[in-house]
Amino acid sequence: MSESDEALAERFAAAFRTHPAGVAIITADDGSGPAGLTATSVISLSARPALLAFSLSARSSAAPRIEAAGSVVVHLLDAGQVDLAKRFATGGIDRFAPPCRWHRLATGEPVLSSVGTWLRGRIADGLTAGGSTLVVVEVDEVGPGAAADAPLVYRDRTWYALDERAVTA
């Protein structure tokens, strides 16, 4: 990478660090036990059919297992779940060990018991780009969606609660 490419990469990363993103945890089981990670790249693609997408970094130890699983659960976190987000963002630990509470859905995927809103689906497509893979999921089921606290948002390496204040024109 030339010096100007390196400078561009640094400016690019800095720009997106200041762009807030919702926080989710992706879980799956490829047959060797549960795997999971924290993601800030989850987006809605379509309501009909129900499609979402997220990005998996090639540097993540959980990424190959999630891709191989064939199906995933995407958990949408609220501000009271920052400890869970930090746990699934930490490498080199058993993310599913106590005090983490989880169980399996009837279809076999691991689901975090304390997360009210989750979406289960099968991996429909993937696109490798740079050091990441964009994973497209066709959603088959939406979890109970219990009334959540304020959403958990990540911006510039800091966790935030998104409050109810609206900005209007």
C-alpha distance (Angstrom), angle and dihedral (degrees) to the residues before:
residue distance angle dihedral
M1 . . .
S2 3.79 . .
E3 3.77 121.2 .
S4 3.82 91.3 -102.5
D5 3.85 90.4 50.0
E6 3.80 89.3 52.7
A7 3.81 91.3 49.8
L8 3.80 90.4 48.8
A9 3.81 90.9 50.4
E10 3.82 90.5 51.7
R11 3.82 92.9 48.7
F12 3.82 90.3 46.2
A13 3.82 92.1 52.1
A14 3.82 91.3 45.8
A15 3.82 91.6 51.4
F16 3.81 92.8 53.1
R17 3.82 93.5 43.3
T18 3.81 87.5 66.6
H19 3.82 93.6 47.1
P20 3.83 107.4 90.3
A21 3.79 120.4 -130.1
G22 3.79 135.4 -171.9
V23 3.80 115.6 -110.3
A24 3.79 124.6 -123.7
I25 3.78 138.0 167.1
I26 3.80 119.4 -136.5
T27 3.83 116.6 -153.5
A28 3.79 131.5 -177.6
D29 3.80 143.0 150.7
D30 3.80 121.3 -136.4
G31 3.80 91.6 -173.5
S32 3.80 95.7 -84.2
G33 3.81 96.2 82.5
P34 3.79 135.7 -74.6
A35 3.80 121.3 -39.9
G36 3.77 129.2 -175.6
L37 3.77 147.4 162.8
T38 3.79 142.1 -174.1
A39 3.80 115.4 -104.6
T40 3.79 134.8 -172.9
S41 3.80 94.1 -178.7
V42 3.83 101.0 78.6
I43 3.80 113.7 130.7
S44 3.78 136.2 173.1
L45 3.80 111.5 -119.1
S46 3.80 104.1 176.3
A47 3.80 140.9 -8.6
R48 3.84 94.6 -153.6
P49 2.95 102.3 64.8
A50 3.80 96.0 17.8
L51 3.81 104.5 -120.3
L52 3.78 132.8 164.6
A53 3.78 133.3 174.5
F54 3.78 138.8 -156.4
S55 3.77 137.5 177.0
L56 3.81 124.8 -114.7
S57 3.80 117.7 -159.8
A58 3.79 115.6 -138.0
R59 3.83 86.1 -134.7
S60 3.81 92.7 64.6
S61 3.80 114.4 100.4
A62 3.82 89.3 -149.7
A63 3.82 95.5 51.7
P64 3.83 98.5 84.0
R65 3.80 91.6 47.6
I66 3.80 92.6 48.5
E67 3.82 91.7 48.9
A68 3.82 91.1 48.0
A69 3.80 93.7 49.3
G70 3.78 96.6 76.3
S71 3.81 92.5 -146.7
V72 3.80 134.3 49.7
V73 3.78 143.2 -174.6
V74 3.82 116.9 -134.3
H75 3.83 111.7 -157.2
L76 3.83 116.9 -159.8
L77 3.81 108.1 -146.9
D78 3.76 130.9 -144.6
A79 3.80 126.6 -150.8
G80 3.81 92.9 -94.0
Q81 3.81 89.5 64.3
V82 3.79 100.7 63.2
D83 3.84 90.8 117.8
L84 3.80 89.1 57.0
A85 3.82 90.8 48.6
K86 3.81 90.6 50.9
R87 3.82 91.6 47.5
F88 3.81 93.0 53.8
A89 3.82 90.3 45.2
T90 3.82 91.5 55.8
G91 3.78 117.7 95.3
G92 3.78 126.9 -145.3
I93 3.82 97.3 32.3
D94 3.79 136.1 98.9
R95 3.78 96.7 -105.0
F96 3.83 91.6 -168.3
A97 3.83 96.1 52.6
P98 3.83 119.5 108.5
P99 2.95 133.7 -43.6
C100 3.84 82.8 40.9
R101 3.82 109.4 92.4
W102 3.77 117.0 -151.9
H103 3.77 142.0 146.7
R104 3.78 138.0 -174.5
L105 3.76 125.0 -97.6
A106 3.82 117.1 -129.0
T107 3.82 85.8 -99.5
G108 3.84 91.4 57.1
E109 3.79 103.7 -107.9
P110 3.82 119.3 131.7
V111 3.81 113.4 -112.8
L112 3.81 126.0 -170.8
S113 3.80 107.0 -119.3
S114 3.80 96.4 -147.4
V115 3.82 96.6 53.1
G116 3.79 113.1 94.4
T117 3.78 100.5 -164.1
W118 3.78 121.9 48.2
L119 3.79 137.1 150.8
R120 3.81 123.9 -148.0
G121 3.76 122.8 -160.7
R122 3.75 148.8 137.8
I123 3.76 123.8 -94.2
A124 3.80 104.1 -106.3
D125 3.80 101.2 177.2
G126 3.76 145.1 -10.5
L127 3.78 134.4 -156.1
T128 3.78 120.6 -162.2
A129 3.79 111.4 -145.1
G130 3.78 124.4 167.4
G131 3.80 108.9 -40.7
S132 3.80 94.6 -22.1
T133 3.77 143.3 66.4
L134 3.79 121.7 -135.6
V135 3.81 105.3 -141.9
V136 3.81 120.0 -157.1
V137 3.82 116.2 -156.7
E138 3.79 126.7 -164.7
V139 3.81 103.8 -145.8
D140 3.81 116.4 -133.7
E141 3.81 100.2 170.5
V142 3.79 139.1 20.6
G143 3.80 116.8 -152.3
P144 3.76 123.0 -123.9
G145 3.79 95.3 -76.9
A146 3.79 96.5 -145.3
A147 3.79 114.9 -162.3
A148 3.77 103.8 -76.3
D149 3.76 133.4 -152.9
A150 3.77 117.9 -117.6
P151 3.82 111.5 -47.4
L152 3.80 118.7 -96.0
V153 3.81 112.5 -116.3
Y154 3.81 129.8 -173.5
R155 3.81 122.1 -149.0
D156 3.80 131.4 161.1
R157 3.83 93.9 -10.8
T158 3.82 92.2 -52.2
W159 3.83 132.6 107.1
Y160 3.82 119.0 -128.9
A161 3.80 138.9 -177.5
L162 3.77 112.1 -129.7
D163 3.78 105.7 -134.6
E164 3.80 129.4 -155.1
R165 3.79 96.8 -101.4
A166 3.77 110.4 120.8
V167 3.74 128.0 -156.5
T168 3.78 111.7 -140.3
A169 3.76 131.7 -174.5
